[in-house]
Amino acid sequence: MTSTESHDGEDWQQIRFESEPGVEIGGKLYIPRSEGRKPAVLLVADKTGNYSIPTTDSLAKRIAKAGRVVLELEPRDSPGEGPRPYIGNWVTNARANQIGRNLAAMRAHDILRGIDVLSARADVEPAFIRAAAHGVKGVWLLLAAAVDPRIGKVWLDRTPYSLRAALENPMNTELFDAVIPGFALHWDLDDLTKAMGDRSVLWTDPTNWMGRPVALGATFRYRYVLGDTTDLHDEQDNLFISEFIQ
């Protein structure tokens, strides 16, 4: 199901499709007007950008202008139940756990269905698909990328760096949107990156579970030197986008 608009040399399509029987999700396609197959990018939708963190809508427009097909995907959610401070969308997650399912894993499934949509397009080169996510949604993307080699490169921005780190601190936020029962007994998020093999992960401004960037060494990338007030966000964002889509 689609609806199409045109703007500034690009076509935009609002799409909706079934992720699984009875579960419909949506997204927005940004389609450059150029011939032939093109690389593609899936962005897990995030509208909560501030002066230092661009929204996925603004990222999508910038990446599409570079000649990529972009799908800004909205995984399943519960918009009628607004998340509460610190505990996130806990009611929906708890209900999913009670019936033997897990919302983080189901959202990872939605991301893979978005990859299916991109791979099936005649204007997309399926060997060059990348994906990016912000915050806790990066955990869903890591789950998806760990099991699907079609995702050739991942960009995680301000995603918490460890699930076990949450268990070592008394205060956390949005943890309900990331946990899978029993997962942390055996694995952590770095095990998901290892499962990706030689596929690249660009991880910028990794955070703790209170949303604060944490200095973790050269494996991670930062918009600034921690403790320095110099504003380099625009410059660094352009560098990150260029590195991600190359």
Backbone hydrogen bonds, N-H to C=O, Kabsch-Sander energy under -0.5 kcal/mol:
donor,donor_aa,acceptor,acceptor_aa,energy
3,S,14,Q,-1.3
5,E,12,W,-3.0
7,H,10,E,-2.8
10,E,7,H,-1.6
11,D,31,I,-2.2
12,W,5,E,-3.3
13,Q,29,L,-2.2
14,Q,3,S,-2.7
15,I,13,Q,-0.6
15,I,27,G,-2.6
16,R,1,M,-1.9
17,F,25,I,-2.3
19,S,23,V,-2.7
20,E,23,V,-1.1
23,V,20,E,-2.9
24,E,22,G,-0.6
25,I,17,F,-2.7
26,G,74,E,-0.9
27,G,15,I,-2.1
28,K,72,E,-2.0
29,L,13,Q,-3.2
30,Y,70,V,-2.9
31,I,11,D,-3.1
31,I,29,L,-0.5
33,R,9,G,-1.0
34,S,32,P,-1.5
38,K,123,D,-2.2
40,A,128,F,-2.5
41,V,69,V,-2.6
42,L,130,R,-2.9
43,L,41,V,-0.5
43,L,71,L,-2.9
44,V,42,L,-0.5
44,V,132,A,-2.5
45,A,43,L,-0.7
45,A,73,L,-3.4
50,N,53,I,-0.9
56,T,46,D,-2.0
59,L,55,T,-2.0
60,A,56,T,-2.8
61,K,57,D,-1.9
62,R,58,S,-1.8
63,I,59,L,-2.6
64,A,60,A,-2.6
65,K,61,K,-1.8
66,A,62,R,-0.6
66,A,63,I,-0.7
67,G,64,A,-2.1
68,R,63,I,-1.3
69,V,39,P,-2.2
70,V,30,Y,-2.3
71,L,41,V,-2.6
72,E,28,K,-3.0
72,E,70,V,-0.6
73,L,43,L,-2.5
73,L,71,L,-0.9
74,E,26,G,-2.6
81,E,78,S,-2.2
82,G,80,G,-0.6
84,R,88,G,-1.4
87,I,85,P,-1.1
88,G,84,R,-1.5
90,W,88,G,-1.8
93,N,89,N,-1.7
94,A,90,W,-2.8
95,R,91,V,-2.4
96,A,92,T,-2.2
97,N,93,N,-2.3
98,Q,94,A,-1.8
99,I,95,R,-0.9
99,I,96,A,-0.9
100,G,97,N,-1.5
101,R,96,A,-2.7
106,M,102,N,-2.2
107,R,103,L,-2.3
108,A,104,A,-1.8
109,H,105,A,-2.0
110,D,106,M,-1.9
111,I,107,R,-1.9
112,L,108,A,-1.9
113,R,109,H,-2.0
114,G,110,D,-1.9
115,I,111,I,-1.9
116,D,112,L,-2.0
117,V,113,R,-2.0
118,L,114,G,-2.1
119,S,115,I,-2.9
120,A,116,D,-1.8
121,R,118,L,-1.4
124,V,121,R,-1.2
125,E,38,K,-2.7
128,F,125,E,-2.4
129,I,150,R,-0.6
130,R,40,A,-2.2
131,A,153,K,-2.2
132,A,42,L,-2.3
133,A,155,W,-2.2
135,G,157,D,-2.7
137,K,134,H,-1.2
138,G,135,G,-2.0
139,V,136,V,-1.7
140,W,136,V,-0.7
141,L,137,K,-1.8
142,L,138,G,-2.4
143,L,139,V,-2.1
144,A,140,W,-2.0
145,A,141,L,-3.1
146,A,142,L,-2.1
147,V,143,L,-0.6
147,V,144,A,-1.0
148,D,144,A,-0.9
151,I,148,D,-1.6
152,G,129,I,-2.8
152,G,150,R,-1.2
153,K,129,I,-0.6
154,V,200,S,-2.2
155,W,131,A,-2.0
156,L,202,L,-2.7
157,D,133,A,-2.2
158,R,204,T,-2.9
161,Y,207,T,-1.8
166,A,163,L,-1.0
167,L,163,L,-0.8
167,L,164,R,-0.7
168,E,164,R,-0.6
168,E,165,A,-0.8
169,N,166,A,-1.0
173,T,209,W,-2.3
174,E,86,Y,-0.8
175,L,86,Y,-0.6
177,D,174,E,-1.0
178,A,175,L,-2.0
179,V,175,L,-1.8
183,F,180,I,-2.4
184,A,180,I,-0.5
185,L,182,G,-0.9
186,H,183,F,-1.8
187,W,183,F,-2.6
191,D,188,D,-1.2
192,L,188,D,-0.8
192,L,189,L,-0.6
193,T,189,L,-1.5
194,K,190,D,-1.9
195,A,191,D,-1.7
196,M,192,L,-0.7
196,M,193,T,-0.8
197,G,194,K,-1.8
199,R,196,M,-1.6
200,S,152,G,-0.8
202,L,154,V,-3.3
203,W,201,V,-0.7
204,T,156,L,-2.9
204,T,202,L,-0.6
205,D,221,R,-3.1
207,T,159,T,-1.1
208,N,212,R,-2.0
211,G,208,N,-1.4
214,V,206,P,-2.6
216,L,214,V,-0.6
220,F,217,G,-1.4
221,R,203,W,-2.6
226,L,224,Y,-0.5
228,D,225,V,-3.0
232,L,230,T,-0.9
236,Q,232,L,-2.8
237,D,233,H,-3.0
238,N,234,D,-2.0
239,L,235,E,-1.7
240,F,236,Q,-3.0
241,I,237,D,-2.8
242,S,238,N,-2.2
243,E,239,L,-2.5
244,F,240,F,-2.6
245,I,241,I,-2.2
246,Q,242,S,-1.1
